[in-house]
Amino acid sequence: MRPIKRFLLCCLALACLSLGGLPARGQETAGATGEVSLPDLHRLDQEIAAARRDETSQNAARLGVPLEDLREYSDNLAVLRNLVLRIQAERRWLGELETRRKVLSADQGPAFPEGAPPYPLSLLDGIRDRMENAQRRLDKDRFLKRSYAADRESDLDELKNAQAEQRVLRERLDQAGLSRRERLRVAWKLEAALLDERLCRAALASLELRMKGIEAEQLLLTAGRDRDAQLLSALLPKVGYSAQDLEAQRHLVEEKLNLFARWARQNEEHQADLTGLLARRGGARGGKEDPEGEALDLLLSLYQRLEDQARQAEQVLLQTRQVWERRYSLLKGGDEAPEVSMLHRWKEENDLWIAFLRETVTERQQVLASFQTQVESLVRSLPAEKGEGEGGVRSELLRGIAETREQTLETIARFLALQALSGRFSDEIASRETKVGWWRNAQAAVSQAAGVAWERELWVVEGRSVTLGKVVQALGILLAGVFLANLLSRIVRARIHANEKRDIHLALLLQRLVYYLFVAGLVLFALHVVHIPLTAFAFLGGAVAIGIGVGAQDFFRNLISGLILMVEKPVRIRDIIEIDGEYAVVKEIDSRTAHVRTFDGVDLFLPNSAFLGDKIRNRTYAHRTVKVKVDVTVAYGSDPGTVRRLMLEAAEAHPRVLADPEPYVRFAEFQNSALLFRLTVFLSQEELVRSGRILEDARSDLRFALAESLPAAGIDIVPGGLMDVRFPAGDPFPKGNDGAPR
C-alpha cells in the first residue's frame, strides 16, 4: 500500500471514530445525538492552518485540482470548527434546561402573591402576559422543530452521498496503472469527501441537540403556562377595585404622554430649522442634480410624519387611561355598576379601537420601512466630503431615521399594548354580561340597536333628514298597499269577467291599469306621510339614472308589449301558436311575460315583445280549429283517385277529425320516384287545449290507417328519398370487340 493511501485511510478511520457511524432514518441517534465525541479544537486549528498554507497554485498544480477547491476545503474545516463550538454551547443549553425542569418538578404548585385580597387587575395582566408569551414561544418552537426535521433529512441524504463518493474514490485508488499525478488527485478528493462526511455528522449532531432542546423547552413552557392558568383561575374571584393600582396606571400613562409631548416639541424644532434652511437655499426641492435638497425635503417629511404620529399616540394613551378606568368600574357593585346599555356601548367602542389599531400597526411598520429605504439610498448618493462633519446632511439624515425608528417603535408598542388591553376589556365585558342575565342583555342590545338604527340618518335633502325609520315606515305602507292593490285588482277582474265572459283580456287590461295606478299613488302617499320629498332621490345623479334606464329598457319594452297584446289581441289566452315549428298553448299573458305550454308538456315563459315579431304564428287567430297535414308518397302508376278516396275515408273514420271544415286531399307533387299526396284535416281547439298529445296521436292514427288501406288496395307506399332507376329494353351493358362491357 502506497504511503499517501495509507495516510488517507488513517484519516478516514479517525473521522469515523470521532463522529460515529451513519445513522439510519429510523435510528438517527446512533450518530446524530449530543452524545457523539467531538474533534479536538486544537487539532482542528492545526488542520485549518495547514490547509491555509497549502492554498497555493503550485500545490493545486501538483495535486491536479483547482485552487478554488483547496480554498473550499479550508473553509469547510473552519465550518466544522464552528459546528463543534455550537455543539458545545447546545450541550450546555440542554443541561440548563434539564436543571430548570428538575427545579420545576420539585415545586409544589403555583405561588400566590403576597398580601391579602382583593388583588389588582395589573397582577392578572402580568400573568396573562406570561401565558401569551409562552404560547408565542411554543408556536415558534413547533415551527422550528418542523424546519429542523426537514434539515435533518437533507443532511442525511448528503451524508449518504459523501459515503457513496468515498467508495467510488477508494475503488479508483485500488486500480492498477494510475499515474502518480492521477493518484494524488484522487487521494485529495477522497480526503475532501471525508471532510464532507465529518461536516454532515457534526450538523446532524447539532440538529439533534437543538431538537432535544426544543422538546425540553416546550415541556418547561407548557408546565409554566399551566401553572399560570391555575394561578389565574384561583385569583380571578379575588380581584377587586384597587385605587392604588388605578392611580399607578394613570401615572404610567402620564409618563408616556410627557415623553411624546417632548418628542413633539423636538419635531417642531427640527421642522422649523429645516424650513429655514430650505428657505436659505432658495426653496430647492431635490432631484438628481441636488441630492442634498432631496435629503432635506425627506427630512422635513419625516418630522411632519412624526408630528402626526405623536398626536395619534396621544389619543391612544388617553384611550388606554380610559380603558383602565372602565375596567375598574366593572368591579364596582351596587348603584355604581354600569348599566347593560353602557356595557354594549363600551364594547362597540372597544371593537372599533381594536380594528383601528390592527390596521394602524401594519401601516406604521410599512411607513418606517419605506423611510428607511429612502434614507439609505440618499446616504449613498450624498458626496462623502459634504456629510462627514457634525451637522452635515448625511448625519442629519441618519439622526432623523434613528429618531423616526425610536419614536415609531415606541408608538407601535403603545398601540399593541392598547390592543391587548382592549381585548381583555372585551372579555371582561362579556363576563359581566353573562352575570347580568341573558334576558336583560338581549333587551338592552335589541333596544339600543333598534334605537340607533331607527334614527340613523341616511341623507339630508331640503333641510329634512331622511332616516332609516322613515324609510321603514314608507316600506311598510307600500307593502300593505301592494297587498290591498292585489286584492282590489282581483275584485275588478272578477266583476268585469262576470259581465264580459267572452273577453277575459279586457279584465286583465283593466286589472293591470288599476294595479299600477294604485301602486303609483301609494308611493306618493307613503313619501308624503313620512315627509320625504321626491327630490330626496336626486342623489342618484344623472349617470346612475341613465344606467338604471338602460338596464330597465327590456322591462319597459315587455311591459308596453303586454299592454299592446291586451288591447290589439294578436295573441289571446288559450290560442294555439307555433314557435320554431313546435305547437304550444297560451296559458297566461302577464305584465312582462307570457306563459305557454308546448304539446310536449314543456312550460315556456316568453317575453311579451316576442309576440310582436315574426317568429310566432297564431294557428287559432281567425277560427277555433287547428289544421293538421299528413303526407303520403306512393309509387308511379298508382291510381290518384283511389289514393284520394282511401285518404278521405281514413280521415272520416277518425273520431277526432272535424267534419266541418271538411278534410281534403291535394296532389302535392311529382317527385323523382313517387307521387306526393297531402291529407289536410281539422282538429278542435278546445280538445287540443286540454291535451296537446291529441295532435300527434291523430297524425299517428291516420298514418296507421293509410299504411293498412293503401297496400290492401294494391298501392305501394314509397319511402321518401328512395330512387327508382329504370333501364331501356335490351342489354343495358353493351359489350365491345373484346367481349368486355363498355
GUZA-731033 format. One line per 3 residues: number of its first residue (from 1); their letters; for each residue x, y, z of C-alpha. Coordinates in Angstrom, 3 decimals. Example, Ala and Ser with C-alpha at 12.3 -4.5 7.8 and 13.67 -1.06 7.14 Angstrom:
1) as) 12.300 -4.500 7.800  13.670 -1.060 7.140
***
This chain:
1) mrp) 0.000 0.000 0.000  1.343 3.363 -1.022  2.140 5.982 1.708
4) ikr) -0.459 8.573 0.648  -3.181 5.957 0.515  -2.293 4.699 3.992
7) fll) -2.394 8.296 5.255  -5.876 8.939 3.833  -7.284 5.690 5.162
10) ccl) -5.955 6.572 8.606  -7.733 9.933 8.365  -10.941 8.112 7.432
13) ala) -10.643 5.846 10.454  -10.031 8.776 12.785  -13.038 10.657 11.355
16) cls) -15.309 7.672 11.787  -14.132 7.177 15.365  -14.603 10.857 16.177
19) lgg) -18.172 11.236 14.863  -19.593 7.706 14.884  -21.319 5.687 12.168
22) lpa) -24.035 6.664 9.703  -27.434 6.938 11.410  -30.352 5.220 9.741
25) rgq) -33.539 7.135 9.126  -35.322 5.325 11.902  -32.325 5.282 14.232
28) eta) -30.665 8.669 13.774  -29.496 8.832 17.396  -26.651 6.487 16.590
31) gat) -24.599 9.258 15.010  -26.559 12.489 15.296  -27.113 12.937 19.034
34) gev) -25.480 15.042 21.631  -23.537 12.001 22.874  -21.064 11.939 19.962
37) slp) -17.407 12.643 20.703  -16.169 15.872 19.168  -12.814 16.516 17.473
40) dlh) -10.213 18.366 19.496  -10.338 22.092 18.764  -6.555 22.437 18.974
43) rld) -6.126 19.732 16.391  -8.767 21.348 14.164  -6.904 24.658 14.357
46) qei) -3.747 22.906 13.232  -5.586 21.313 10.302  -7.042 24.698 9.307
49) aaa) -3.625 26.362 9.469  -2.054 23.602 7.371  -4.863 23.793 4.817
52) rrd) -4.446 27.579 4.550  -0.716 27.145 3.892  -1.473 24.658 1.120
55) ets) -3.680 27.171 -0.727  -1.058 27.817 -3.421  -1.086 27.472 -7.147
58) qna) 1.939 25.147 -7.024  0.168 22.768 -4.638  -3.006 22.886 -6.731
61) arl) -0.976 22.016 -9.845  0.818 19.185 -8.009  -2.466 17.666 -6.811
64) gvp) -4.253 18.311 -10.103  -7.197 20.173 -8.538  -8.387 23.789 -8.917
67) led) -7.146 26.332 -6.395  -10.792 27.112 -5.511  -11.221 23.510 -4.267
70) lre) -8.268 23.955 -1.880  -9.832 27.125 -0.517  -13.213 25.431 -0.169
73) ysd) -11.540 22.627 1.789  -10.047 25.178 4.223  -13.437 26.895 4.565
76) nla) -15.111 23.556 5.315  -12.599 22.937 8.103  -13.495 26.344 9.571
79) vlr) -17.199 25.459 9.306  -16.500 22.194 11.138  -14.800 24.150 13.912
82) nlv) -17.835 26.447 14.250  -20.120 23.411 14.387  -18.038 21.944 17.205
85) lri) -18.353 25.209 19.153  -22.088 25.254 18.525  -22.486 21.659 19.729
88) qae) -20.646 22.515 22.932  -22.932 25.526 23.509  -26.036 23.454 22.753
91) rrw) -24.948 20.810 25.252  -24.631 23.492 27.918  -28.056 24.906 26.965
94) lge) -29.594 21.437 27.163  -28.046 20.950 30.615  -29.507 24.256 31.815
97) let) -32.963 23.253 30.556  -32.685 19.934 32.352  -31.763 21.722 35.588
100) rrk) -34.747 24.060 35.245  -37.014 21.094 34.594  -35.883 19.386 37.794
103) vls) -36.452 22.576 39.785  -39.926 22.946 38.305  -40.767 19.300 39.039
106) adq) -39.775 19.761 42.677  -42.065 22.803 43.031  -45.383 22.298 44.792
109) gpa) -47.757 24.301 42.595  -48.376 27.973 41.765  -47.105 30.599 44.194
112) fpe) -49.766 33.054 45.338  -48.838 36.744 45.542  -48.049 38.372 48.826
115) gap) -50.695 40.431 50.569  -54.358 39.933 51.187  -57.059 40.177 48.520
118) pyp) -58.562 41.932 46.675  -55.821 41.745 44.066  -55.350 44.427 41.364
121) lsl) -56.009 43.979 37.653  -52.360 44.637 36.784  -51.431 41.430 38.626
124) ldg) -53.771 39.418 36.411  -52.450 41.193 33.309  -48.913 40.195 34.219
127) ird) -49.956 36.543 34.474  -51.796 36.771 31.152  -48.713 38.350 29.539
130) rme) -46.581 35.414 30.693  -49.107 32.937 29.313  -49.299 34.730 25.958
133) naq) -45.500 34.908 25.690  -45.263 31.207 26.492  -47.837 30.418 23.794
136) rrl) -45.943 32.503 21.214  -42.702 30.697 22.066  -44.459 27.332 21.819
139) dkd) -45.743 28.235 18.351  -42.245 29.313 17.341  -40.733 26.081 18.712
142) rfl) -43.220 23.979 16.750  -42.249 25.790 13.573  -38.524 25.368 14.313
145) krs) -38.995 21.680 15.052  -40.607 21.097 11.659  -37.814 23.071 9.994
148) yaa) -35.099 21.113 11.820  -36.726 17.814 10.845  -36.589 18.829 7.173
151) dre) -32.928 19.924 7.528  -32.116 16.625 9.172  -33.489 14.645 6.245
154) sdl) -31.431 16.765 3.867  -28.242 16.263 5.912  -28.794 12.501 5.979
157) del) -29.056 12.482 2.189  -25.839 14.494 1.927  -24.108 12.095 4.310
160) kna) -25.091 9.124 2.165  -23.864 10.902 -0.944  -20.492 11.644 0.721
163) qae) -20.057 7.998 1.717  -21.004 6.811 -1.761  -18.421 9.172 -3.225
166) qrv) -15.796 7.762 -0.833  -16.475 4.214 -2.014  -16.070 5.259 -5.636
169) lre) -12.807 7.057 -4.893  -11.386 4.098 -2.927  -12.152 1.780 -5.819
172) rld) -10.404 4.241 -8.064  -7.303 4.224 -5.831  -7.215 0.413 -5.843
175) qag) -6.995 0.330 -9.622  -3.546 -0.522 -11.005  -1.802 1.584 -13.582
178) lsr) -2.791 5.010 -12.208  -0.225 7.698 -12.780  1.298 9.406 -9.764
181) rer) -0.463 12.707 -10.629  -3.828 10.981 -11.014  -3.342 9.070 -7.766
184) lrv) -2.572 12.321 -5.899  -5.695 13.968 -7.329  -7.979 11.045 -6.383
187) awk) -6.408 10.842 -2.922  -7.072 14.535 -2.298  -10.692 14.185 -3.446
190) lea) -11.100 11.267 -1.032  -9.810 13.462 1.786  -12.319 16.193 0.790
193) all) -15.134 13.598 0.787  -14.069 12.502 4.271  -14.307 16.118 5.422
196) der) -17.800 16.372 3.920  -18.803 13.340 5.964  -17.427 14.926 9.135
199) lcr) -19.401 18.106 8.387  -22.627 16.158 7.846  -22.205 14.233 11.070
202) aal) -21.468 17.393 13.035  -24.515 19.122 11.508  -26.714 16.132 12.377
205) asl) -25.409 16.131 15.934  -26.155 19.857 16.234  -29.671 19.404 14.835
208) elr) -30.364 16.535 17.224  -29.264 18.647 20.192  -31.420 21.545 19.052
211) mkg) -34.464 19.299 18.654  -33.887 17.862 22.126  -33.532 21.374 23.486
214) iea) -36.772 22.453 21.818  -38.600 19.463 23.292  -37.241 20.265 26.760
217) eql) -38.162 23.941 26.337  -41.674 23.005 25.212  -42.125 20.929 28.365
220) llt) -40.974 23.862 30.507  -43.166 26.381 28.683  -46.222 24.119 28.835
223) agr) -45.717 23.461 32.526  -45.238 27.175 33.247  -48.298 28.112 31.225
226) drd) -50.429 25.530 33.000  -49.231 26.761 36.400  -50.072 30.330 35.400
229) aql) -53.506 29.183 34.216  -54.140 27.589 37.615  -52.954 30.720 39.368
232) lsa) -55.156 32.909 37.169  -58.227 30.773 37.874  -57.535 30.993 41.596
235) llp) -57.024 34.772 41.575  -59.965 35.767 39.365  -62.581 35.533 42.142
238) kvg) -60.314 37.573 44.426  -59.803 40.554 42.109  -61.363 43.803 43.267
241) ysa) -61.248 47.547 42.954  -57.794 48.976 43.726  -57.456 52.743 43.752
244) qdl) -53.705 52.398 44.171  -53.291 50.276 41.054  -55.578 52.565 39.051
247) eaq) -53.520 55.561 40.090  -50.319 53.721 39.158  -51.667 53.013 35.660
250) rhl) -52.662 56.657 35.266  -49.159 57.654 36.308  -47.630 55.361 33.664
253) vee) -49.870 56.890 31.032  -48.852 60.396 32.129  -45.172 59.467 31.793
256) kln) -45.723 58.272 28.240  -47.752 61.388 27.424  -44.877 63.550 28.646
259) lfa) -42.449 61.530 26.545  -44.469 62.013 23.352  -45.002 65.704 24.187
262) rwa) -41.231 66.148 24.437  -40.763 64.352 21.135  -43.430 66.559 19.557
265) rqn) -41.570 69.708 20.650  -38.324 68.335 19.253  -40.007 67.519 15.957
268) eeh) -41.443 71.041 15.728  -37.978 72.493 16.313  -36.475 70.261 13.638
271) qad) -39.206 71.298 11.192  -38.551 74.976 11.880  -34.799 74.515 11.341
274) ltg) -35.312 72.602 8.104  -37.843 75.111 6.796  -35.383 77.944 7.425
277) lla) -32.552 76.012 5.772  -34.661 75.283 2.712  -35.636 78.951 2.531
280) rrg) -31.961 79.987 2.592  -31.270 77.514 -0.211  -33.831 79.252 -2.355
283) gar) -36.559 76.678 -1.902  -34.723 73.985 -3.895  -36.567 70.688 -3.585
286) ggk) -34.315 67.840 -4.573  -33.627 65.967 -7.744  -30.702 64.062 -9.189
289) edp) -28.732 67.301 -9.547  -29.362 68.290 -5.905  -29.270 65.240 -3.592
292) ege) -28.841 67.478 -0.529  -32.083 69.298 -1.324  -33.824 65.971 -1.771
295) ald) -32.420 64.800 1.579  -33.647 67.948 3.350  -37.068 67.530 1.783
298) lll) -37.202 63.920 3.000  -36.155 65.021 6.496  -38.953 67.592 6.589
301) sly) -41.434 64.898 5.531  -40.067 62.605 8.253  -40.614 65.124 11.027
304) qrl) -44.085 66.005 9.745  -44.977 62.325 9.884  -43.585 62.100 13.392
307) edq) -45.701 65.071 14.468  -48.874 63.383 13.187  -47.755 60.157 14.808
310) arq) -47.264 61.880 18.173  -50.812 63.253 18.089  -52.135 59.788 17.261
313) aeq) -50.095 58.258 20.094  -51.550 60.841 22.479  -55.075 59.699 21.555
316) vll) -54.040 56.079 22.088  -52.643 56.860 25.533  -55.792 58.736 26.527
319) qtr) -57.840 55.749 25.395  -55.542 53.487 27.440  -56.252 55.519 30.554
322) qvw) -59.983 55.407 29.840  -59.917 51.632 29.366  -58.214 51.203 32.753
325) err) -60.844 53.396 34.398  -63.658 51.448 32.737  -62.117 48.112 33.705
328) ysl) -62.104 49.101 37.346  -65.646 50.497 37.079  -66.755 46.972 36.141
331) lkg) -65.545 45.775 39.537  -67.800 48.166 41.375  -71.144 46.918 42.639
334) gde) -74.483 48.353 43.575  -75.585 51.641 42.094  -72.076 52.421 40.827
337) ape) -72.092 49.424 38.472  -72.577 50.369 34.792  -75.893 49.651 33.085
340) vsm) -76.249 46.974 30.421  -76.715 49.605 27.710  -73.484 51.241 28.832
343) lhr) -71.693 47.901 28.582  -72.893 47.488 24.986  -71.716 50.970 24.069
346) wke) -68.309 50.340 25.632  -67.977 47.076 23.739  -68.787 48.729 20.399
349) end) -66.192 51.454 21.006  -63.673 48.845 22.092  -64.189 46.771 18.943
352) lwi) -63.687 49.854 16.774  -60.429 50.651 18.566  -59.165 47.088 18.128
355) afl) -59.851 47.183 14.379  -58.205 50.611 14.070  -55.103 49.537 15.999
358) ret) -54.695 46.361 13.950  -54.630 48.343 10.693  -52.504 51.193 12.038
361) vte) -49.719 48.956 13.357  -49.205 47.458 9.903  -49.291 50.906 8.322
364) rqq) -46.674 52.282 10.733  -44.360 49.366 10.067  -44.648 49.887 6.313
367) vla) -44.008 53.643 6.610  -40.905 53.043 8.744  -39.518 50.519 6.252
370) sfq) -40.209 52.887 3.342  -38.456 55.849 5.003  -35.500 53.700 5.989
373) tqv) -35.072 52.539 2.377  -35.222 56.100 1.052  -32.708 57.326 3.640
376) esl) -30.246 54.544 2.853  -30.498 55.343 -0.858  -29.924 59.063 -0.259
379) vrs) -26.972 58.474 2.100  -25.226 56.508 -0.640  -25.839 59.278 -3.169
382) lpa) -24.542 62.128 -0.969  -20.913 63.159 -1.505  -18.682 61.953 1.337
385) ekg) -16.977 65.292 1.796  -20.282 67.063 2.403  -21.630 64.712 5.041
388) ege) -18.706 63.826 7.280  -18.775 66.755 9.705  -21.141 67.289 12.587
391) ggv) -24.366 68.874 11.363  -23.874 67.715 7.761  -26.785 66.476 5.650
394) rse) -25.639 62.867 5.941  -25.504 62.971 9.747  -28.865 64.772 9.872
397) llr) -30.401 62.066 7.725  -29.032 59.306 9.925  -30.188 61.106 13.060
400) gia) -33.639 61.632 11.536  -34.130 57.967 10.666  -32.837 56.969 14.128
403) etr) -35.375 59.254 15.807  -38.082 58.011 13.463  -37.289 54.407 14.305
406) eqt) -37.240 55.090 18.051  -40.495 57.035 18.096  -42.282 54.691 15.676
409) let) -41.300 51.583 17.608  -42.481 53.192 20.851  -45.748 54.179 19.161
412) iar) -46.241 50.651 17.859  -45.567 49.326 21.363  -48.286 51.644 22.772
415) fla) -50.676 50.506 20.022  -50.035 46.824 20.727  -50.402 47.394 24.467
418) lqa) -53.773 49.076 23.965  -54.827 46.318 21.578  -54.092 43.640 24.181
421) lsg) -55.722 45.745 26.923  -58.828 46.275 24.802  -59.078 42.553 24.102
424) rfs) -59.037 41.802 27.823  -61.573 44.555 28.432  -63.906 42.972 25.854
427) dei) -63.581 39.615 27.628  -64.381 41.253 30.964  -67.449 42.961 29.486
430) asr) -68.655 39.622 28.112  -68.119 38.006 31.527  -70.072 40.797 33.203
433) etk) -72.921 40.445 30.700  -73.249 36.735 31.498  -73.650 37.605 35.157
436) vgw) -76.385 40.147 34.415  -78.563 37.569 32.623  -79.290 36.808 29.002
439) wrn) -82.782 38.314 29.035  -81.655 41.743 30.201  -78.724 41.597 27.815
442) aqa) -80.995 40.763 24.923  -83.455 43.517 25.830  -80.726 46.105 26.148
445) avs) -78.994 45.008 22.973  -82.177 44.994 20.909  -83.366 48.294 22.335
448) qaa) -80.045 50.001 21.769  -79.557 48.596 18.285  -83.112 49.417 17.260
451) gva) -82.901 52.948 18.609  -79.618 53.679 16.908  -80.696 52.108 13.623
454) wer) -84.130 53.793 13.653  -82.627 57.263 13.963  -79.695 56.645 11.630
457) elw) -79.561 59.448 9.100  -79.231 58.249 5.511  -79.147 61.602 3.730
460) vve) -80.446 65.167 4.024  -82.489 66.993 1.393  -84.023 70.472 1.575
463) grs) -83.092 70.671 5.239  -85.004 67.486 6.052  -83.278 64.415 7.438
466) vtl) -84.165 61.116 5.793  -83.671 58.459 8.472  -83.882 54.694 8.387
469) gkv) -87.077 54.855 10.462  -88.811 56.974 7.822  -87.734 54.612 5.080
472) vqa) -89.042 51.608 7.056  -92.391 53.354 7.583  -92.632 54.100 3.872
475) lgi) -91.849 50.493 3.009  -94.475 49.291 5.486  -97.112 51.488 3.856
478) lla) -96.024 50.223 0.432  -96.241 46.556 1.440  -99.683 46.976 2.944
481) gvf) -100.767 48.981 -0.088  -99.478 46.394 -2.557  -101.494 43.738 -0.747
484) lan) -104.617 45.906 -0.994  -103.837 46.676 -4.639  -103.704 42.976 -5.476
487) lls) -106.967 42.383 -3.652  -108.641 45.309 -5.417  -107.371 44.275 -8.853
490) riv) -108.722 40.758 -8.377  -112.138 42.160 -7.417  -112.180 44.382 -10.510
493) rar) -111.185 41.435 -12.696  -113.934 39.233 -11.286  -116.626 41.917 -11.793
496) iha) -115.626 42.614 -15.382  -115.228 38.932 -16.155  -118.775 38.357 -14.925
499) nek) -120.116 40.970 -17.364  -117.787 40.203 -20.280  -117.494 36.456 -20.179
502) rdi) -116.357 36.184 -23.766  -113.373 38.516 -23.377  -111.033 37.855 -20.453
505) hla) -108.397 40.158 -21.973  -110.423 43.245 -21.098  -110.481 42.099 -17.488
508) lll) -106.707 41.593 -17.488  -106.070 45.006 -19.049  -108.250 46.839 -16.549
511) qrl) -106.769 44.829 -13.692  -103.234 45.873 -14.672  -104.187 49.527 -15.118
514) vyy) -105.911 49.668 -11.731  -102.973 47.921 -10.091  -100.263 50.217 -11.495
517) lfv) -102.239 53.406 -10.850  -102.914 52.326 -7.290  -99.233 51.490 -6.648
520) agl) -98.054 54.812 -8.114  -100.466 56.737 -5.905  -99.424 54.621 -2.952
523) vlf) -95.745 55.529 -3.434  -96.561 59.242 -3.442  -98.760 58.838 -0.376
526) alh) -96.071 56.918 1.549  -93.442 59.573 0.802  -95.827 62.314 1.922
529) vvh) -96.683 60.557 5.189  -93.041 60.194 6.251  -92.162 63.699 4.971
532) ipl) -89.701 62.538 2.305  -89.786 64.833 -0.740  -89.295 63.408 -4.224
535) taf) -86.115 65.457 -4.539  -84.586 63.132 -1.906  -83.841 60.712 -4.732
538) afl) -81.885 63.262 -6.711  -78.707 61.908 -5.100  -78.804 59.157 -7.686
541) gga) -77.426 61.591 -10.218  -77.762 61.660 -13.964  -75.244 58.893 -14.658
544) vai) -76.944 56.476 -12.262  -80.379 57.359 -13.623  -79.189 56.703 -17.177
547) gig) -77.689 53.397 -16.075  -80.975 52.362 -14.456  -82.852 53.435 -17.577
550) vga) -80.653 51.358 -19.856  -80.889 48.379 -17.538  -84.702 48.655 -17.363
553) qdf) -85.115 49.069 -21.125  -86.200 45.458 -21.669  -88.517 45.661 -18.661
556) frn) -90.460 48.610 -20.055  -90.445 47.232 -23.610  -92.053 43.987 -22.426
559) lis) -94.462 45.907 -20.184  -95.657 48.035 -23.098  -95.796 44.961 -25.349
562) gli) -98.068 43.303 -22.777  -100.451 46.256 -22.889  -100.458 46.111 -26.713
565) lmv) -101.245 42.398 -26.610  -104.172 43.047 -24.293  -105.552 45.853 -26.457
568) ekp) -104.913 44.606 -30.019  -105.125 40.899 -29.094  -102.863 39.382 -31.775
571) vri) -102.445 36.529 -29.329  -105.037 35.541 -26.756  -105.173 33.150 -23.869
574) rdi) -105.963 29.558 -24.997  -104.712 30.324 -28.513  -102.557 27.676 -30.187
577) iei) -99.348 29.139 -31.567  -96.381 27.759 -33.497  -92.857 28.506 -32.201
580) dge) -89.994 27.342 -34.401  -92.123 24.558 -35.844  -93.488 23.430 -32.472
583) yav) -97.101 23.883 -31.332  -97.936 25.393 -27.927  -100.942 26.686 -25.952
586) vke) -101.007 30.205 -24.454  -101.809 29.675 -20.783  -101.457 33.225 -19.421
589) ids) -100.345 36.698 -20.513  -98.760 38.678 -17.673  -97.395 42.204 -17.487
592) rta) -93.971 41.295 -18.900  -94.085 37.640 -19.941  -96.443 35.089 -21.414
595) hvr) -96.735 31.533 -20.128  -97.059 28.954 -22.916  -97.017 25.151 -22.751
598) tfd) -95.865 23.072 -25.718  -97.702 19.963 -26.814  -94.771 18.014 -25.360
601) gvd) -95.610 19.387 -21.888  -92.744 21.897 -21.658  -93.563 25.244 -19.997
604) lfl) -92.013 28.335 -21.582  -92.052 31.944 -20.384  -91.625 34.224 -23.370
607) pns) -91.177 37.998 -23.223  -94.205 39.862 -24.487  -92.101 41.623 -27.121
610) afl) -91.516 38.258 -28.820  -95.216 38.070 -29.828  -94.951 41.312 -31.805
613) gdk) -92.175 39.906 -34.011  -92.443 37.498 -36.909  -91.192 34.297 -35.242
616) irn) -94.530 33.211 -33.703  -97.586 32.105 -35.717  -101.102 32.086 -34.259
619) rty) -102.905 28.983 -35.595  -106.297 29.874 -34.000  -106.461 33.643 -34.535
622) ahr) -109.380 33.606 -37.058  -111.056 30.284 -36.197  -111.237 27.733 -33.419
625) tvk) -109.775 24.811 -35.327  -106.217 23.650 -35.998  -105.157 22.420 -39.434
628) vkv) -103.175 19.159 -39.466  -101.385 17.771 -42.580  -100.318 14.198 -43.301
631) dvt) -98.103 13.469 -46.377  -98.041 10.120 -48.228  -95.807 9.137 -51.184
634) vay) -96.991 6.321 -53.484  -95.374 4.642 -56.468  -95.784 5.821 -60.022
637) gsd) -98.639 4.023 -61.709  -100.903 4.269 -58.677  -104.460 5.466 -59.282
640) pgt) -104.703 9.052 -57.832  -108.449 8.760 -57.399  -108.152 5.612 -55.349
643) vrr) -105.461 7.215 -53.233  -107.667 10.277 -52.657  -110.682 8.114 -51.738
646) lml) -108.751 5.980 -49.275  -107.187 9.012 -47.593  -110.568 10.719 -47.144
649) eaa) -112.080 7.500 -45.771  -109.290 7.299 -43.202  -109.917 10.924 -42.182
652) eah) -113.701 10.480 -41.935  -113.261 7.342 -39.834  -111.140 9.127 -37.212
655) prv) -113.299 10.261 -34.255  -111.333 13.470 -33.538  -111.283 14.811 -37.119
658) lad) -113.910 17.522 -37.549  -116.497 17.212 -40.290  -116.675 20.993 -40.593
661) pep) -114.406 22.151 -42.093  -114.239 19.052 -44.244  -110.958 17.198 -44.720
664) yvr) -109.452 17.342 -48.193  -106.639 15.780 -50.213  -104.192 17.560 -52.507
667) fae) -101.977 16.022 -55.170  -98.941 17.894 -53.923  -96.011 16.969 -56.155
670) fqn) -94.450 14.682 -58.797  -91.298 13.532 -57.096  -88.375 11.710 -58.742
673) sal) -89.666 8.262 -57.922  -93.038 8.787 -56.231  -96.283 10.765 -56.172
676) lfr) -96.840 13.007 -53.128  -100.397 13.323 -51.737  -101.224 15.574 -48.746
679) ltv) -104.213 14.950 -46.482  -105.448 18.010 -44.548  -107.799 17.591 -41.583
682) fls) -109.025 19.898 -38.804  -108.981 19.288 -35.058  -110.868 21.096 -32.311
685) qee) -109.011 23.886 -30.481  -110.753 23.035 -27.202  -109.570 19.425 -27.314
688) lvr) -106.004 20.469 -28.149  -106.003 22.968 -25.270  -106.992 20.193 -22.878
691) sgr) -104.290 17.818 -24.185  -101.604 18.620 -26.723  -100.977 14.919 -27.383
694) ile) -104.160 14.745 -29.466  -102.461 16.349 -32.486  -99.618 13.835 -32.777
697) dar) -101.970 10.980 -31.832  -104.287 11.967 -34.702  -101.391 12.065 -37.188
700) sdl) -100.215 8.674 -35.981  -103.689 7.130 -36.259  -104.093 8.436 -39.824
703) rfa) -100.706 7.032 -40.835  -101.616 3.625 -39.311  -104.901 3.604 -41.275
706) lae) -103.213 4.572 -44.575  -100.422 2.044 -44.071  -103.138 -0.641 -43.895
709) slp) -105.617 0.542 -46.535  -103.259 1.584 -49.364  -101.327 -1.702 -49.666
712) aag) -104.632 -3.600 -49.389  -105.801 -1.708 -52.498  -102.614 -2.600 -54.374
715) idi) -100.970 0.805 -53.939  -97.324 0.775 -52.944  -96.154 3.336 -50.389
718) vpg) -92.723 4.616 -51.407  -90.387 5.807 -48.643  -89.069 9.316 -49.039
721) glm) -85.617 9.520 -50.655  -85.900 6.168 -52.488  -84.667 6.389 -56.123
724) dvr) -86.323 4.147 -58.782  -83.866 3.514 -61.682  -85.299 2.055 -64.956
727) fpa) -83.206 0.698 -67.878  -84.281 0.528 -71.581  -85.192 -2.767 -73.224
730) gdp) -82.312 -4.960 -74.357  -78.871 -5.345 -72.876  -78.216 -2.334 -70.588
733) fpk) -74.455 -3.017 -70.725  -73.325 -3.423 -74.417  -70.003 -5.181 -74.986
736) gnd) -67.031 -4.143 -77.120  -64.990 -6.085 -79.689  -63.015 -7.801 -76.933
739) gap) -66.176 -9.046 -75.265  -65.856 -6.795 -72.202  -68.662 -4.376 -71.203
742) r) -68.189 -0.875 -72.461
***
